[in-house]
Amino acid sequence: QVLLEESGPGLVKPSQTLSLTCTVSGASITTNYYFWHWVRQPPGKGLEWIGRMSFSGSPIYSPSLKSRTSISRNTSKNQFTLQLSSVTPEDTAVYYCVRLPDWGQGTQVTVSS
């Protein structure tokens, strides 16, 4: 069983950069053909795919968020990280890290001054 756990600040000020880390156990993030995703759900809205990191270290981003998103990884710690820059209150959401079919529990991030 793959376990994923999100961590990071729950409150971010507008215009700052949101940074979240997903710590993975039960599998290596370099395992062939595993893809590691970030997904979010704003209050009262559906799920939104943000992007993903491949087993080989190649990221792909949602076109709507690409200009503000960076996903990286630390293979020695078996972690992958999301950075979302220039945040606004519209970025308030529960953020999940995912390796299908497994999901982290999610972490609430609120953008507010």
C-alpha positions, -999 to 999 in steps of 0.1 A, spaced: 0 0 0 13 34 -10 9 61 17 10 98 8 11 126 33 9 163 24 26 189 46 30 227 44 16 259 57 -21 262 60 -22 300 55 -5 319 27 -7 356 20 -17 369 -14 11 373 -39 33 348 -20 43 313 -31 25 283 -18 48 254 -11 36 219 -2 55 186 2 42 151 -3 61 124 16 56 89 1 60 56 18 54 21 5 68 28 -29 97 47 -44 89 78 -64 114 65 -90 95 32 -96 89 28 -133 56 40 -147 45 56 -114 31 91 -118 28 115 -88 1 141 -90 -11 172 -73 -49 179 -72 -69 205 -55 -105 211 -45 -117 247 -39 -146 251 -15 -178 242 -32 -161 232 -64 -149 201 -81 -115 186 -83 -88 204 -103 -57 186 -116 -26 208 -110 2 187 -125 23 156 -120 59 144 -117 69 112 -136 90 84 -123 118 97 -145 116 132 -130 97 150 -158 69 173 -147 38 182 -166 14 210 -156 -22 220 -162 -22 246 -189 -43 269 -168 -18 269 -140 14 263 -159 28 298 -156 26 297 -118 34 261 -110 65 241 -103 67 205 -92 100 190 -81 112 160 -62 138 148 -37 145 112 -44 167 108 -13 137 117 9 111 101 -14 92 134 -16 78 156 -43 69 192 -39 44 217 -53 51 254 -56 24 278 -68 35 314 -71 15 346 -70 -14 331 -51 -47 348 -48 -78 339 -26 -90 318 -56 -61 294 -48 -78 285 -15 -84 248 -16 -78 214 -1 -46 202 -18 -40 164 -24 -10 144 -35 -20 114 -55 -6 82 -70 -36 65 -84 -55 48 -69 -40 62 -36 -47 96 -23 -32 116 6 -57 129 32 -54 164 19 -43 196 34 -63 228 36 -45 259 23 -61 293 27 -49 324 9 -57 355 30 -40 385 43 
